[in-house]
Amino acid sequence: MPRQGLTRARVSAAAAELADSVGLSRLTVAAVARHFGVTDAALYVHVRSREALIEHVAVQAAAAFADQLAIAVAGRAGHQALVGFADAWRAFAVQHPGQYAATQLQLPPEVGTNSAGHLRLIELSYAMLRGYGLDEPALTDAMRFVRSTFHGFASLEAVDGFGHPRDVDASWRSILDAVHTTLSNWPTGTREQT
């Protein structure tokens, strides 16, 4: 019987794979039920709603994403850490578009604050940037800059958004050099808000 062995972990793993293949916005409880050959009702024993299913995918994906980033930056600092971090970010986003999209969602506080993967993503991001000698508030500003740059590039690449014939990898390397230069020369003075 297909229902045997159905667990929350198996449901979440199948949902993550489906999110990558059909897109996070098209992920439904019904689609996951079809994957297992069971009724929708059989899945509601393991997940209470579509929103909860997506939260499970986000938590699982954040853990996988953090693992990939941790391996990429281990034993590295400065420019090498930035390149490892950036390459791992780009690879995860392009290879797992649905899961990556889930990691970018604003989760309910009770989910996000209890997600070890999300907490590790934050820690790894800030640790990589501390190699540039940044303190708050520059550290947060730099993190927003890095996240926007990597997210924008990977999101465009995932949908074949670069139509120019220039090699995408060559552009990526140039961008990483520019990010490194910017982080190395980050303005540390505070500006008055007008």
Salt bridges, closest charged atoms under 4 A:
ASP20 OD2 - HIS96 ND1 3.03
GLU55 OE1 - ARG48 NH2 3.97
ASP67 OD1 - ARG120 NH1 2.56
ASP87 OD2 - ARG173 NH2 3.05
GLU157 OE1 - ARG90 NE 2.70
ASP169 OD1 - ARG90 NH2 2.73
ASP177 OD1 - HIS79 NE2 3.46
